């Protein structure tokens, strides 16, 4: 088939005047985190900037769906004194479409926020229990597409910014752990939803710096993938909704199958402002009709598909406007990113994309390069009769015209979802004909509007501890369905792990950057049997050819969020604290158990309210420590502060430690967990103890203990402080703990990726499906990120497991498939 670069009708494509211009274009529209300052106008209005949208079946409560919309991108946790928050003059909305037969939304959740200043005399944001500015919200719900709204939460609480330990946990601040504050802010709506509005860690993972450096990714730092939004927070709206409340009118209470079309919903989020803003001296006013200024559905649309000249326009319209505003469709039919995945065009300009391929001669006949026809040559033929490509089935949605090669894969992913109709079934059972019926795989078809997340709520949840759980979502589910003997021996509908992953909704763990890059390169076409160019049915032993393996092996990094997601609603990770040192220091976060033992030296130890003991914690070794705080075990009445006079010194004051009276030689022990950022130096001498009574009786400190009499000298006590466990056993509190194995499927080599909390010397094994050990590497796994490659060229096709000896967690066992 002739390869043509340009077609006259494609006026947008003709704007690519030179290679240098296309490189600049890539720089401006590349794979930013899903929506972080993605358009010129909204970049000047961060409080109204959509960041991400997530929709997934709740893993611990599968009768519900969790909807999450995040706003206000790239929040530095130490960004005081005016910390980030929701805007007062913004309408934040989450929209749900559940019925393709009815135009527009069916359900809308609207949030508006208000702030009050509890202490105008200070510049601190939190002091002595008062918050500045304290934020509350009103949540309204519409079930008639936004025509009318009912208030279902009034006075909902937004947790304050996680400023630091003194502001949040100490008695001179709010006096409780941030996790408790976050949990306490979850509200129950009168309509049955559970709701959280407040700060959280940014769940997205992407190497922003590498992306903007002309596609220079993946990059690593000391063997660890780089996360460009690590240590940054976002403002999160999370809603947990019963599935029954999201069903369209008349839908059955129980799905007919895991692909029931009545259980498909579309989800998108928006932000709107009053049309007029007037700046006064020291104040401003807002009035007029509300105007949408930002929106988001599918991740990366406005970043990597819509060109910079159309970004503000795209933000201003709704998904339903896209039904008639078809000029934007051209950017999906001929995606700009595909230019850099095609060696016949500008593939050489972005070397990182070299493993990604655009099919130019798939099955010896079909060219999906920009400007070519893809499958359009089949239009109207008997070959497509009865399939989704038949005009009699879905009209001209999928084969609208010549010169639109990605109308059959990229365009429906973003605009309609995929129906459970050939050819949108796995190639398993198709016997080489991609248009034939295959293994049912996905149905999130909702052809009502444009860009939105589409989720089939009937698809079961993949257990996060399942060895087959993968951040590659539907791509990984397709791999298993094509190659795993558990699934590829039948064309019956079966639940395959990760069928509930992106782009069937979006889970917090899903690596949408990698999935969408693979989709642009054609992985969806391959899944249904339109194999890559190097597949020859006469000579290729398997459709999993080197071109396809290159795509499946391609890495943009690893979707290992910098903080562990919570196991329960709202699931997002706690926000980073301003005193964490995150983003500014190369420290490991460590937990130290400190045992304080008080022993009576004379006949009786009695409690005296006017006796204050001071434990001085001083770093005496070569290690550097910062940000010490008590994270557990601090009784009521104790206060922990940083010394204002001695660098690296931290004081614990307590009065009337609530222990029973002690006889001579009797002891009572209190264990505190201290949380600190500390480098790799020796910390064995971290604690030095001094004690003094309130009337300042002198005593000589040493490294272990000191004795202090009370004011009446009736009894004396010894306070001993010991680090426990031994410093060599300190656990690194890194919450981005995960494991992964790739490529899937494998041919000659697999790589096992693992992130650990602490160093582990163990064996990493390959097991067959029966549990027999086939290979073992005795290896020292390091604290943090590890990669363990295995040569599997001698192993036959089949299902296998990676196993870590002695690691009794969900990380220890991962399933993978070999295809020869």
Helices and strands as residue ranges (DSSP letters): G 13-15, H 19-29, G 42-44, G 46-48, E 50-57, E 64-76, E 90-97, E 107-117, E 126-127, E 130-142, E 150-158, H 165-168, H 178-184, E 187-188, E 194-201, H 208-212, E 220-221, E 224-225, E 232-242, H 243-246, G 261-263, E 264-280, E 283-296, H 301-304, G 308-310, H 311-316, G 319-323, G 326-329, H 330-333, G 336-341, G 347-349, G 351-353, G 376-378, G 382-384, H 391-394, G 405-408, H 410-415, E 453-456, H 473-483, H 512-521, H 523-527, H 546-553, E 588-600, E 604-605, E 612-618, E 625-632, E 638-642, E 649-655, E 662-663, E 667-678, E 705-709, E 716-723, G 727-729, E 731-732, E 739-742, E 749-756, E 760-768, E 773-781, E 784-791, E 798-804, G 810-812, E 813-818
